[in-house]
Amino acid sequence: MRIEKRTVVITGATSGIGKGLKEAFEKKGDIVVDISRNGSTYKCDVGDEKKLKSVFDDIYLNYGEIDILITCAGYGLSGAIELTDENEAKRQFDVNFFGTSNACKYAIPIMKKKSKIIIISSVAGIFSQPFKAYYCASKSAVNSFAQSLKMELSKTDIEVTSICPGDILTNFTENRVKNYETNDRYGKAVELSTKPTDKTEKRRMPLSYALKKMMKIIEKDKFKPQYIIGRQHHLFYFFKRITTKKFLNNCITKIFYKTK
């Protein structure tokens, strides 16, 4: 039985996956530090680098070295590329990518030996989708960042991985910034392809299932470079490895590009 309490820092722990992981670690008796806009420990927008740095400085003063860092903070953005406001696109990267990279940047110097960094990404970073380009690109960047970080820390005692879940039954879809603006090129496709429906909601995996899988991964002593959660996405990943990009893109377009 483990007696020593671990210090677990989670960004975005006030809802969805982050909240679920926070509760799971608290049940284990660990100390959980929540960094998010409405955080119970630190109220901080992870897109604000200066504020984020000051938070990690304060964490070290108040909690000491970190055992586990989990980056969950992020949000979704949908809409046609040509009709997406540039500031909104930049904001997507400020939160999803730089919020993740800067959390790692400021956590690493104050992490214990045999500590862990878990970056919660998305299968959208592996399989791009129409009308979600900036979200997919931000998660693809997060995945690449995680692999580089794992390489850089390979000679240290810090384990790194990224976890890419499929759609989960949380408020993530509800909170996504949705831009249904269109023109003659797309017609109703922008809205039909991105608007949540009863059918799409039923396909999302239960949060409890995803959390169980994630906790099992996080408690491992050694990490694989990347984990995918969701049976259908494992199948897609298999096809990605054995088929052409053209074939895979055509399949994804057929599934996600809706005109009626």
Residue frames relative to the residue before (quaternion, step in Angstrom):
aa qw qx qy qz dx dy dz
M 1.0000 0.0000 0.0000 0.0000 0.00 0.00 0.00
R 0.3759 -0.7320 0.5235 0.2209 3.59 -0.82 0.99
I 0.2155 -0.7973 0.5562 0.0922 3.57 -0.79 1.08
E 0.6693 0.5208 -0.3038 0.4341 3.58 0.91 -0.91
K 0.3638 -0.7223 0.5488 0.2116 3.56 -0.91 0.94
R 0.2899 -0.7459 0.5755 0.1683 3.54 -1.05 0.83
T 0.3538 -0.6875 0.5840 0.2471 3.55 -1.22 0.54
V 0.0502 -0.8095 0.5836 -0.0402 3.55 -0.49 1.28
V 0.1396 -0.7867 0.5991 0.0519 3.57 -0.68 1.12
I 0.0137 -0.8019 0.5963 -0.0360 3.58 -0.74 1.07
T 0.2301 -0.7406 0.6108 0.1598 3.57 -0.87 0.91
G 0.8129 0.2147 -0.1733 0.5130 3.57 -0.98 0.84
A 0.3553 0.7795 -0.4521 0.2486 3.58 1.00 0.81
T 0.5238 0.6514 -0.4166 0.3574 3.61 1.16 0.35
S 0.8015 0.1097 -0.0812 0.5823 3.60 1.22 -0.11
G 0.8374 0.2810 -0.1633 0.4395 3.53 -1.37 0.18
I 0.8454 -0.0850 0.0974 0.5182 3.54 -1.02 -0.90
G 0.6613 0.5317 -0.3141 0.4259 3.57 0.86 -0.95
K 0.6601 0.4992 -0.2964 0.4766 3.57 0.96 -0.89
G 0.6502 0.5270 -0.3096 0.4512 3.57 0.98 -0.87
L 0.6646 0.4862 -0.2969 0.4835 3.58 0.99 -0.85
K 0.6027 0.5599 -0.3488 0.4491 3.58 1.03 -0.78
E 0.6901 0.4779 -0.2768 0.4677 3.57 0.85 -0.98
A 0.6351 0.5401 -0.3264 0.4455 3.59 1.05 -0.78
F 0.6903 0.4599 -0.2824 0.4818 3.60 0.94 -0.84
E 0.6189 0.5350 -0.3484 0.4576 3.59 1.05 -0.67
K 0.6250 0.5331 -0.3345 0.4619 3.59 1.08 -0.70
K 0.6534 0.4986 -0.2999 0.4842 3.56 1.18 -0.57
G 0.5566 -0.6319 0.3778 0.3849 3.58 1.29 -0.14
D 0.4801 0.6781 -0.4325 0.3502 3.57 1.26 0.17
I 0.4641 -0.6320 0.5398 0.3062 3.55 -1.32 0.36
V 0.0988 -0.8138 0.5722 0.0239 3.59 -0.59 1.12
V 0.1715 -0.7644 0.6182 0.0645 3.53 -0.87 1.08
D 0.1725 -0.8115 0.5565 0.0450 3.57 -0.57 1.22
I 0.0456 -0.7762 0.6289 -0.0016 3.56 -0.77 1.12
S 0.3671 0.7038 -0.5434 0.2732 3.59 -0.49 1.16
R 0.7289 -0.4479 0.2816 0.4345 3.55 -1.25 0.26
N 0.7735 0.1887 -0.1128 0.5945 3.57 1.13 -0.69
G 0.1640 0.8620 -0.4674 0.1074 3.53 1.16 0.67
S 0.4881 -0.6630 0.4902 0.2862 3.53 -1.12 0.72
T 0.7224 0.3724 -0.2353 0.5329 3.60 1.20 -0.48
Y 0.7944 -0.0308 0.0550 0.6041 3.56 0.81 -1.05
K 0.2469 -0.7368 0.6115 0.1488 3.55 -0.85 0.99
C 0.2685 0.7619 -0.5315 0.2549 3.55 -0.38 1.26
D 0.3279 -0.6860 0.6160 0.2062 3.54 -1.04 0.87
V 0.3911 -0.7581 0.4651 0.2365 3.60 -0.46 1.16
G 0.5802 0.5800 -0.3743 0.4322 3.59 1.26 -0.24
D 0.6222 0.4996 -0.3300 0.5043 3.58 1.32 -0.16
E 0.2931 -0.8178 0.4670 0.1647 3.58 0.00 1.31
K 0.6615 0.5170 -0.3215 0.4380 3.61 0.86 -0.90
K 0.6600 0.4945 -0.2993 0.4799 3.55 0.96 -0.87
L 0.6453 0.5296 -0.3194 0.4485 3.57 0.96 -0.87
K 0.6373 0.5231 -0.3256 0.4628 3.59 0.97 -0.82
S 0.6647 0.4992 -0.3116 0.4602 3.58 0.92 -0.88
V 0.6045 0.5549 -0.3485 0.4530 3.59 1.11 -0.65
F 0.6914 0.4625 -0.2895 0.4734 3.61 0.86 -0.90
D 0.5882 0.5447 -0.3694 0.4700 3.59 1.11 -0.58
D 0.6822 0.4854 -0.2773 0.4713 3.56 0.99 -0.87
I 0.5936 0.5642 -0.3593 0.4475 3.58 1.09 -0.70
Y 0.6594 0.5131 -0.3098 0.4538 3.57 0.92 -0.90
L 0.6630 0.5110 -0.2996 0.4579 3.58 0.99 -0.84
N 0.7767 0.3848 -0.1767 0.4663 3.58 0.96 -0.90
Y 0.8059 0.2597 -0.1184 0.5187 3.59 1.07 -0.70
G 0.4577 -0.6764 0.4591 0.3497 3.58 1.19 -0.33
E 0.7911 -0.3073 0.2245 0.4789 3.56 -1.20 -0.51
I 0.4526 -0.7041 0.4992 0.2242 3.54 -1.21 0.71
D 0.3339 -0.7332 0.5595 0.1944 3.56 -1.03 0.84
I 0.8088 0.0316 0.0410 0.5858 3.58 0.90 -0.98
L 0.0968 -0.7503 0.6511 0.0615 3.55 -1.05 0.88
I 0.0153 -0.7781 0.6279 -0.0095 3.57 -0.87 0.99
T 0.1680 -0.7931 0.5796 0.0828 3.59 -0.66 1.09
C 0.0063 0.8232 -0.5640 0.0646 3.55 -0.45 1.28
A 0.5300 0.6740 -0.4078 0.3139 3.57 1.14 -0.57
G 0.3936 0.6945 -0.5330 0.2803 3.55 -0.91 0.93
Y 0.1186 -0.7761 0.6138 0.0832 3.53 -1.30 0.22
G 0.4686 -0.6820 0.4915 0.2715 3.55 -1.29 0.28
L 0.1105 -0.7583 0.6398 0.0584 3.53 -1.26 0.55
S 0.0061 -0.8041 0.5944 -0.0077 3.58 -0.83 0.95
G 0.3944 0.6884 -0.5448 0.2714 3.54 -1.24 0.55
A 0.6160 -0.5391 0.4185 0.3934 3.55 -1.27 0.32
I 0.5917 -0.6078 0.3967 0.3508 3.59 -0.96 0.86
E 0.7275 0.4593 -0.2640 0.4360 3.58 0.72 -1.03
L 0.7309 0.4024 -0.2234 0.5039 3.58 1.24 -0.39
T 0.5153 0.6276 -0.4163 0.4091 3.58 1.28 0.31
D 0.4675 -0.6821 0.4919 0.2726 3.56 -0.85 1.00
E 0.5357 -0.6622 0.4239 0.3078 3.58 -0.89 0.95
N 0.6467 0.5232 -0.3256 0.4495 3.58 0.98 -0.78
E 0.6392 0.5121 -0.3223 0.4748 3.58 1.07 -0.73
A 0.6359 0.5228 -0.3228 0.4671 3.57 1.05 -0.79
K 0.6603 0.4971 -0.3047 0.4733 3.58 0.99 -0.84
R 0.6181 0.5478 -0.3313 0.4562 3.55 1.07 -0.78
Q 0.6036 0.5621 -0.3489 0.4449 3.59 1.06 -0.76
F 0.7049 0.4405 -0.2612 0.4908 3.58 0.95 -0.85
D 0.5922 0.5729 -0.3680 0.4308 3.60 1.06 -0.67
V 0.7284 0.4102 -0.2308 0.4979 3.57 0.95 -0.89
N 0.7615 0.4208 -0.2318 0.4351 3.57 0.57 -1.16
F 0.7768 0.3283 -0.1890 0.5031 3.59 0.84 -0.91
F 0.7596 0.3764 -0.2353 0.4752 3.58 0.54 -1.11
G 0.5730 0.5669 -0.3827 0.4516 3.60 1.14 -0.48
T 0.6629 0.4831 -0.2798 0.4988 3.56 1.12 -0.76
S 0.7065 0.4776 -0.2800 0.4409 3.57 0.73 -1.05
N 0.6855 0.4794 -0.2937 0.4626 3.59 0.96 -0.81
A 0.5880 0.5498 -0.3708 0.4630 3.59 1.10 -0.60
C 0.6577 0.4876 -0.2984 0.4906 3.58 0.99 -0.85
K 0.6319 0.5692 -0.3184 0.4188 3.57 0.94 -0.96
Y 0.7669 0.3672 -0.1950 0.4889 3.58 0.87 -0.95
A 0.6231 0.5374 -0.3441 0.4523 3.58 1.21 -0.30
I 0.5977 0.6282 -0.3628 0.3413 3.58 0.92 -0.91
P 0.6927 0.4826 -0.3142 0.4343 3.68 0.77 -0.85
I 0.7603 0.3380 -0.2012 0.5170 3.61 1.17 -0.39
M 0.4677 0.6668 -0.4513 0.3646 3.58 1.14 0.60
K 0.5280 -0.6474 0.4649 0.2931 3.55 -1.14 0.77
K 0.5852 -0.4939 0.4751 0.4335 3.52 -1.31 0.05
K 0.8158 0.1711 -0.1817 0.5217 3.56 -1.09 0.80
S 0.3781 0.7070 -0.5000 0.3273 3.55 1.04 0.82
K 0.3345 -0.7590 0.5379 0.1505 3.56 -1.32 0.22
I 0.1319 -0.7422 0.6504 0.0933 3.53 -1.22 0.68
I 0.0390 -0.7911 0.6102 -0.0176 3.56 -0.71 1.12
I 0.1395 -0.7967 0.5870 0.0364 3.55 -0.61 1.18
I 0.2319 -0.7734 0.5761 0.1273 3.57 -0.56 1.18
S 0.0578 -0.8024 0.5935 -0.0233 3.54 -0.51 1.24
S 0.4052 -0.6835 0.5336 0.2895 3.60 -0.93 -0.87
V 0.5587 -0.5728 0.4643 0.3798 3.57 -1.20 0.44
A 0.5261 0.6233 -0.4106 0.4075 3.59 1.26 -0.29
G 0.6257 0.5245 -0.3360 0.4696 3.57 1.24 -0.33
I 0.6739 0.4463 -0.2755 0.5204 3.56 1.33 -0.20
F 0.7800 0.1785 -0.0704 0.5957 3.55 1.06 -0.89
S 0.2793 -0.7825 0.5345 0.1548 3.58 -0.30 1.22
Q 0.1741 -0.7813 0.5938 0.0812 3.55 -1.23 0.59
P 0.5467 -0.6074 0.4504 0.3597 3.59 -1.11 0.55
F 0.8443 0.1786 -0.1708 0.4755 3.55 -1.17 0.81
K 0.6810 0.3661 -0.3136 0.5513 3.56 1.22 0.53
A 0.1578 0.8647 -0.4685 0.0892 3.54 1.24 0.58
Y 0.7184 0.4571 -0.2767 0.4454 3.59 0.78 -0.97
Y 0.6225 0.5137 -0.3431 0.4805 3.57 1.08 -0.65
C 0.6635 0.5022 -0.3009 0.4660 3.58 0.88 -0.95
A 0.6629 0.5074 -0.3059 0.4577 3.57 0.95 -0.88
S 0.6460 0.5162 -0.3298 0.4555 3.60 0.99 -0.78
K 0.6867 0.4658 -0.2839 0.4805 3.58 1.01 -0.77
S 0.5883 0.5407 -0.3635 0.4790 3.58 1.15 -0.55
A 0.6416 0.5145 -0.3093 0.4774 3.56 1.04 -0.82
V 0.6268 0.5329 -0.3262 0.4656 3.58 1.03 -0.80
N 0.6503 0.5163 -0.3170 0.4583 3.60 0.95 -0.85
S 0.6597 0.4966 -0.3038 0.4753 3.58 0.93 -0.88
F 0.6250 0.5395 -0.3263 0.4602 3.56 1.02 -0.85
A 0.6582 0.5246 -0.3090 0.4429 3.58 0.91 -0.93
Q 0.6585 0.5055 -0.3119 0.4622 3.58 0.99 -0.81
S 0.6478 0.5060 -0.3142 0.4751 3.58 1.00 -0.83
L 0.6534 0.5153 -0.3141 0.4571 3.56 0.95 -0.87
K 0.6273 0.5311 -0.3370 0.4592 3.58 1.00 -0.80
M 0.6495 0.5111 -0.3143 0.4670 3.59 0.99 -0.81
E 0.6762 0.5119 -0.2946 0.4404 3.57 0.90 -0.95
L 0.7526 0.3715 -0.2019 0.5047 3.57 1.06 -0.74
S 0.3662 0.7791 -0.4506 0.2365 3.58 1.30 0.15
K 0.7040 0.4233 -0.2622 0.5063 3.62 1.16 -0.48
T 0.6163 0.5093 -0.3509 0.4876 3.57 1.27 0.24
D 0.5795 -0.5823 0.4362 0.3672 3.56 -1.30 -0.15
I 0.5294 0.6229 -0.4136 0.4009 3.59 1.23 0.37
E 0.2409 -0.7724 0.5756 0.1189 3.56 -0.69 1.12
V 0.0876 -0.8017 0.5912 0.0090 3.59 -1.01 0.87
T 0.1538 0.7656 -0.6214 0.0640 3.56 -1.12 0.69
S 0.2619 -0.7051 0.6179 0.2289 3.53 -1.35 0.15
I 0.2064 -0.7585 0.6085 0.1089 3.54 -1.09 0.80
C 0.1225 -0.8132 0.5688 0.0142 3.56 -0.71 1.14
P 0.0630 -0.8144 0.5766 0.0203 3.60 -0.12 1.22
G 0.4703 -0.6120 0.5403 0.3352 3.53 -1.30 0.31
D 0.7718 -0.3231 0.2418 0.4915 3.58 -1.23 -0.34
I 0.1161 -0.7984 0.5907 0.0140 3.54 -0.84 1.09
L 0.5102 -0.6490 0.4763 0.3026 3.57 -1.11 0.70
T 0.3353 0.6826 -0.5739 0.3038 3.55 0.08 1.39
N 0.6362 -0.5160 0.3931 0.4177 3.58 -1.27 -0.24
F 0.3221 0.7827 -0.4833 0.2235 3.59 1.28 0.22
T 0.6793 0.4875 -0.2910 0.4650 3.59 0.87 -0.97
E 0.6416 0.5346 -0.3138 0.4518 3.54 1.01 -0.86
N 0.7352 0.4275 -0.2213 0.4773 3.57 1.02 -0.85
R 0.4432 0.7053 -0.4554 0.3143 3.59 1.25 -0.13
V 0.4219 -0.6658 0.5471 0.2818 3.58 -1.05 0.74
K 0.0892 -0.8341 0.5442 -0.0080 3.55 -0.39 1.27
N 0.0663 -0.7774 0.6253 0.0109 3.54 -0.81 1.05
Y 0.1133 -0.8278 0.5488 0.0268 3.57 -0.34 1.27
E 0.3194 0.7573 -0.5124 0.2489 3.60 1.23 0.24
T 0.0053 -0.8207 0.5696 -0.0444 3.58 -0.93 0.87
N 0.1701 -0.7449 0.6265 0.1539 3.55 -1.36 -0.12
D 0.7726 -0.3640 0.2376 0.4628 3.57 -1.27 -0.15
R 0.5892 0.5989 -0.3705 0.3961 3.60 1.11 -0.54
Y 0.8098 0.2975 -0.1110 0.4934 3.55 0.95 -0.90
G 0.2333 -0.7905 0.5351 0.1853 3.58 1.08 -0.53
K 0.8020 -0.2370 0.2002 0.5105 3.57 -0.82 -1.03
A 0.4207 0.7573 -0.4382 0.2399 3.58 1.27 -0.12
V 0.6059 0.5697 -0.3685 0.4153 3.61 1.00 -0.73
E 0.7179 0.4326 -0.2511 0.4842 3.56 0.82 -1.01
L 0.6838 0.5035 -0.2978 0.4362 3.58 0.83 -0.96
S 0.6920 0.4909 -0.2731 0.4534 3.58 1.09 -0.70
T 0.7923 0.3239 -0.1521 0.4943 3.59 1.14 -0.52
K 0.5774 0.5982 -0.3876 0.3981 3.60 1.17 -0.34
P 0.4557 -0.6886 0.4852 0.2875 3.62 -0.79 0.97
T 0.0670 -0.7771 0.6251 0.0295 3.56 -1.06 0.80
D 0.6777 -0.4664 0.3572 0.4423 3.57 -1.26 0.22
K 0.6434 0.5407 -0.3195 0.4378 3.56 1.02 -0.81
T 0.6972 0.4584 -0.2814 0.4739 3.58 0.87 -0.93
E 0.6301 0.5455 -0.3385 0.4369 3.59 1.03 -0.73
K 0.6512 0.5300 -0.3132 0.4438 3.59 1.01 -0.78
R 0.6455 0.5335 -0.3225 0.4412 3.59 1.17 -0.52
R 0.5668 0.6204 -0.3846 0.3820 3.59 1.20 -0.35
M 0.4765 -0.6902 0.4670 0.2800 3.58 -1.00 0.83
P 0.5702 -0.5936 0.4359 0.3639 3.62 -1.09 0.61
L 0.5617 -0.6137 0.4382 0.3403 3.57 -1.05 0.76
S 0.6226 0.5626 -0.3416 0.4232 3.58 0.99 -0.81
Y 0.6378 0.5249 -0.3181 0.4654 3.58 1.06 -0.81
A 0.6754 0.4987 -0.2894 0.4597 3.57 0.90 -0.97
L 0.6580 0.5165 -0.3097 0.4520 3.58 0.95 -0.87
K 0.6294 0.5345 -0.3332 0.4551 3.58 0.99 -0.82
K 0.6588 0.5010 -0.2976 0.4758 3.58 0.98 -0.88
M 0.6734 0.5115 -0.2959 0.4442 3.58 0.93 -0.94
M 0.6656 0.5024 -0.3106 0.4562 3.58 0.90 -0.89
K 0.6192 0.5366 -0.3432 0.4592 3.57 1.05 -0.71
I 0.6510 0.4993 -0.3072 0.4822 3.58 1.05 -0.80
I 0.6838 0.5197 -0.2961 0.4179 3.57 0.79 -1.05
E 0.6976 0.4755 -0.2746 0.4603 3.60 1.02 -0.72
K 0.4566 0.6674 -0.4622 0.3640 3.61 1.23 0.06
D 0.5004 -0.6470 0.4832 0.3123 3.59 -1.16 0.59
K 0.7834 0.1493 -0.0696 0.5992 3.56 1.10 -0.76
F 0.2815 -0.7854 0.5347 0.1339 3.55 -0.99 0.87
K 0.4208 -0.5928 0.6099 0.3155 3.50 -1.31 0.45
P 0.6507 -0.5267 0.3538 0.4172 3.62 -1.15 0.36
Q 0.8136 -0.0119 0.0651 0.5777 3.58 1.02 -0.79
Y 0.1334 -0.7714 0.6177 0.0748 3.55 -1.17 0.70
I 0.1976 -0.7506 0.6203 0.1135 3.55 -1.13 0.77
I 0.1358 -0.7813 0.6047 0.0734 3.58 -0.94 0.88
G 0.6458 0.4552 -0.3825 0.4789 3.55 -0.69 1.15
R 0.4385 -0.7420 0.4392 0.2534 3.58 -0.45 1.21
Q 0.6802 0.4967 -0.3076 0.4428 3.59 0.86 -0.94
H 0.6547 0.5183 -0.3134 0.4522 3.56 1.11 -0.65
H 0.5657 0.5499 -0.3769 0.4852 3.57 1.20 -0.47
L 0.6444 0.5158 -0.3129 0.4698 3.56 1.03 -0.80
F 0.6370 0.5187 -0.3183 0.4731 3.57 0.99 -0.87
Y 0.6532 0.5205 -0.3128 0.4523 3.58 0.97 -0.87
F 0.6141 0.5394 -0.3364 0.4678 3.57 1.08 -0.75
F 0.6727 0.4856 -0.2927 0.4754 3.58 0.94 -0.91
K 0.6061 0.5650 -0.3558 0.4322 3.57 1.06 -0.70
R 0.6918 0.4915 -0.2693 0.4553 3.55 1.06 -0.79
I 0.7808 0.3638 -0.1841 0.4735 3.60 1.07 -0.64
T 0.7317 0.3931 -0.2329 0.5058 3.58 1.22 -0.28
T 0.6247 -0.5398 0.4015 0.3964 3.58 -1.29 0.03
K 0.6063 -0.5583 0.4207 0.3792 3.54 -1.22 0.52
K 0.6087 0.5625 -0.3486 0.4377 3.58 1.05 -0.73
F 0.6680 0.4977 -0.3012 0.4641 3.57 0.89 -0.92
L 0.6724 0.4968 -0.2981 0.4607 3.59 0.90 -0.92
N 0.6456 0.5187 -0.3213 0.4592 3.60 0.96 -0.84
N 0.6422 0.5214 -0.3212 0.4610 3.57 1.00 -0.82
C 0.6459 0.5193 -0.3169 0.4612 3.58 1.02 -0.82
I 0.6803 0.4859 -0.2901 0.4657 3.58 0.88 -0.95
T 0.6283 0.5314 -0.3337 0.4599 3.58 1.02 -0.79
K 0.6526 0.5221 -0.3102 0.4532 3.56 0.96 -0.89
I 0.6856 0.4875 -0.2817 0.4616 3.57 1.02 -0.79
F 0.8281 0.3122 -0.1163 0.4509 3.58 0.78 -1.04
Y 0.6403 0.4921 -0.3447 0.4785 3.62 1.18 -0.32
K 0.0392 -0.8321 0.5520 -0.0366 3.57 -0.26 1.32
T 0.1206 -0.7980 0.5879 0.0551 3.57 -0.95 0.92
K 0.7969 0.0861 -0.0711 0.5936 3.60 1.26 -0.11
